[in-house]
């Protein structure tokens, strides 16, 4: 932990961005659980739940070519401010959703929030390589994954309890006010950044970005390796468990919150325990470790409380694999293309997550149980391990 604290102490920008991540990621889970709890309480069909889960990922897939150009053409700080304000407004609009007749309006709100939230993330991940060296960048990515895991743990657990006692709409208000604090903290960041000198038309910049990735096969394959982590998009699967398999054990909000909290404990512990072991050679074994953890969870799903053990191990390798594969992409990218490459990384990653969510709902509707779906996810990680092994042997072994 000392190395993380040293970076936070020495770099004010990383420190403030991390604090903003901490509070906003925490608040995000209040509205996130609130939305799925609301859908279940309104007796939404499985396809509605699956589509809402997928809608969290679809925006970045659609917007990626344009968001990458925006990031490479404009200064980071104003973009961060604009996108956070838009997120806050969409959260406030959730207060108007009180019937399934507003379902499509909800999809618009989720699309807008996740779209601008995704670009916010892309701006930040494009900024970090510009202000940090390679070792600091690895630490910053791990800090990001730890914060995400901590907020996932605390946010999911407390949001479930909060919604149980104070209601869904109050959780939306809490999330809104947390984002207001985040907006204030953004005003405290000072960046000496220059506007891109590029006067190239947007359409030409899009073409340049695609051609750059196409001409760099290592980078293209690393983007695909990173995308495999998105198969851990469990939102639809967990909501189905809460609505069917574990229904009646506790309230819906508590079930969703507790399941995600137990998984998130593994997400937090992973970087702390495994960071010093991850490198180009050992990443193969971490992919297999992720598969093993997911299999363990699948086997223990027969009991709500016993499954918590499996959930912890299902999350243990996720953060480390995510942060290290992201770092590999960043360090093998020319800084001129950071924005566009990061946008395409998100496009492929979140596209994979959206497909996972939609397929989860479809497979369950076709009769495949949660055990079978979870085992399929584990199989994907075994395939990912051997795919990465091929990439390693071809490009990274002597790199």
N, C-alpha and C positions, 0 to 999 in steps of 0.2 A: 504493500500500500504506500510505502514511503516514496517510491518513484512517481506515483500518481500525484501525491500531495505536493511534491517538489515542482512538478510541471504547473499545477494550479497556482502555486504561490508565485512562480517566476513569470507567468504569462497572464496578464490581466484579461486579455481578450478571451482566451480559453476559459479562464475562471468565470467570467460573466456569462459566456455562452453556456457553460456547464450548469450554472445556477438557474438560468432560464430553462434549460432542458429539464432540470430537476423538478421545478415547480409546475411547468406546463405539461410535462409527461405525466406527472402525478395527477393533475387536474383532468387530463384527457380521459383517464379511465373512468371518472365519474360519469361523464356523458356517454362514454362507450358502453359501459354496463347498463346505463340508463336506457339507451336506445334498444338494446336487445331484450332487456326486461320489459320495456314498454311493448315491443312487438309480441312477445310471448303472452303478456297480460291481455293484449287486444286480440288474442287467438289468431295470430298471423300463421299462414301456411308455411311449410318447410321451405318452399321455393322463395318466399319473401325473406326469410331469415338468411338463406344462402346468398341471395342477390344483394342484400344489405351488407353482408360480410365481404362479398366480392367488390362492392362499390367502394370499399375503403382502398382498393388497390387499382381499380380500373382508371381513375383520373390520370395517374402518372404515366400509364401506358399510352393514353391518348395525347397527353400534353408534352411528353418527353422531347420530341424534336424541336418544339417551340420554346420550352423552358430552358433547354440547353443553350439556345441562342441568346435568350434574355440574360442568362447568368454570365455568359462570356462577353456581353456587350455593356452591361451596366454595373455600377458599384454594388457591393454586397450589402452594406448596411441599410440603405434605403429600401432595397428589396425585402430584407428581413422584416423591416417595420411594416411595410405595406401588407405583406402576407400574414403577419400575425394579427393585424387589425381585422382583416377579412375573416380569419378564423374565429375571432371573438364575436363578430357579428353573426356568423352562421350558428354558433353555439346558442346565442340568445334567441334565434328564430326557432330553435327546437321546442321552445315553450308553447308553440302554436299547434304542435302535433298531439292530437287527443283522440284520433279515430283512424281506422284503416283507410278511410276515404282520402286521407292526406299522405298515403303511402308514397306516391310518386313525388310529392313535395319533399318528403323526407329523403328520398333518393337524391334529389337535387341538392339538398343541404349537405348530405354526406359527400356527394361528389365535389362540391365547392370546397368544403372544409379539407377533405383529404387531398384534393388537388393542390391547393395553395400550401397546405402543410407539407406535402411532398416536395414542392419547389423550395420551400423554406429549408428543408433538410438538404436538398441538393446544393443550394447556395452555400450552406455551412460546410458541407463536405468538399466543395470546390475551393472554399476559402482556406481551410486548414492546411492543405499541401503548400499553399503559397506563403504561409507564415511560420511553418514548422519544418524542422529537418526530418529525415526518415525515422529516426528513433523516437522523436517526439510525436510524430504522426501516428506511429503504432500505439503509443501510450494514450494519445488523445482519442483514437478510435475505441480503445479498450475502456477508457473512462466513459465514453458515450454508451457503450454496451452495458457497463455496470450501472450507470444512471438509469438507463432504460429498464434494466432488470429490477433495480431497487424500486423505481416508481411503479413498475408492473406489480411487484410484490405488495408494496404498501397501498398503492392506488386501487388495485383489484380487491384486496382484502377489506380496506376501509370503505371503499365505494359500495361494496355489497352490503356491509353493515349499515352504512349511512342511508342507502336507498330503502333498506328494510324498515328503518325507523322513521325517516324523514320524507321519503317519497322520491319519485323519479324526477319531478320538475325542479325540486330543490337542488338536486345533484347537477342539473344543467346550470343553475344560477351559480353554484360554487365553482364550476369549471370556468364560467364566464369571468368571474372576479379574479380568479387565478391568472387568467390570460391578461387581464388589465395590469396586474403586477408585472407580468413578463414584458409587456409593452413599455412600462416605465423603466425597467432594467435595461432594455435595449437602448434607451436614450443615454445611458451611462457609458456605452462602448465607444471608444475613440479608435478609428482606423485610418491610417494614412494610406489610402488606396487611390490608385489612379484609374480613371475611366479607360476602358479599352480603346486603343487607337484604331481599332478595326472599323472601316467604313464599308465593309463587305455587306451586300444585301443578305437579308435573313435566309432566303431560299438557298443562296450560295453557301452560307455558313452551315446549313443543314447538310448539304451535299458534301462539304468538306469534312464534317464530323463523321459521316457514314463512310466516306472513302478512307479516312484516317484509320478507323477501326478495321475496315476491310483489308487494309495494307499491313495491319499489325496482328497476325494470327495469334500470338501469345496473348495479347490484350483481349481479343475477341473470345478466346477460350476461357480466360480468367473471369470474364463477365458471366459466362455460362456456368462456370464452377460456383461462383457466388450465388447465382440464381437458385441453385439446388436448396439453399438454406430456406428459401421462401416456402418450401413444401411444409414447413412447420407452422403455416397459417392455420391455427386450430380453431378460430372463432366459430365457424359454422359447426364443426364437430362438437365443440364444448356446448354450444347452445342446444344442439340436438340432444346431447346427453342430459342437459338440465331439463329439457322439455319432455323427454321420454324415459330414458334409462334410470335417472335418479329422481324423477318427479315425486314430490311428496315428502322426501327426506328432510328438506329445509325449504325456505322460500327460494324462488328462482334466482333472485339477485345474490343471495348468499351462496347458492350452489356454484353459479358462474364465478363469483368472486373468489371462493375458496379454491376451486380447481385451478384458476389462473395464478393464484397466490402461491400455491405449492410448486407449480411449474416455475414460477418466477424466482423462487428461492434458488433453484438450480441455475438460472440465468445469471444471478448475482454471484454465486459461488464459483461458477466456471472460470471466469477470467482471473479471479484471485488465486485459485488453486492450479490452473493449467497454463497460465500465460507464459511462464518460464520454460515450458516444455514445447510450445508450439513453434515450429519453423517449417521451411519448405518440405523437409523430409518427413516430419511427423504428422503433418496435416492429414495424410491418408488415414492414419490410425484414429484421428479425432472424428473423421467422417464415419468410420466404422463404430466408434464409441457412441456417436449420436444414434446410429441405427440400433445398437444394442439397448440404449436407454429407452427408445421408443417401443421396442419389443417388450421390454420389462413392464412398461406402462400398460401395453395392450393386455398382457397376461393378468395384470392386477385390476383391470377395470371391472371385474365382477362385483367388487365391493367399493362403495364410494370412498370410505375412509382409508382402506388399505391402498387404494389407487394413488393416494398422495405420495407414497414412497416411489412409485414408478414415475409420477409426474416430475419429481425432483431430478431423477436421473435422465428423464427425457429432455430436460432443459440444461443439463450440466455442460454439454459440449457446444450448445447452440451459439451462445454469445462469442465464444472463442473462435469458432469457425466463421461466424459472420464478420467479426472485426478483422481477423487475419486475411480472409479472402478479399475484403474491401481494401485493406492496406496494400495487398498485392496489386489490385487494379490501379490504385492511386500512384504507386511507385513506378509503375510501368507505363505511365501516361505522360505525354508532353504537356507542360503547364498551359500552353496555348489552347488546349482542347479540354481542360478540366471540366468546365460547365457542361459541354455537350456529352462527354464521356460519362460523367456522373449521372446525367439525365437518362442516357441509354441504359446505364447500369440499373437505375430504378425502374425503367420501362420493362426490362426483361425480368427483373426480380419481382416486381409487383404484378406483372402479367402472370408469372408463375403462381403467385399467391392467389390471384383472382381465379385462375383455372382450378387451383386446389379447392377453394371455397365452393365454387360451382359444382365441381365433380363430387365433393363430399355430399352435398344435398341430393344430387342426381343418384349417386350410388346407394344412398340410404333409402331414397324413394323406390329404387329398383329391388330393394330387399337385402342389401349387404349391411350387416350390422356394424356397430362402432369398432368392434374388435378387428373385423376384416379390413375396414378402412384404415385403422391405425397400423396394421401390419403392412399394408400397401405403402404407407408413408415410409416405414422402415426400409422396405425394399428399395425405394428411390434413393435413400442415403447409401445403401450398399453400392448401387450403380454409380452414385456420385463419387464414392471413394475410388473406384477403379477408373473412372473418367479422369479424376484429378491425378491419379498415378500415371496415366498416359501423358497428361500435360507436363507433369514433373519430369518424366524421363525425356521428353522431346525438347523441352525448353529450359527448365529450371534447375536441373541437376548440376549443371556446371555454371549456373548464373550467380 
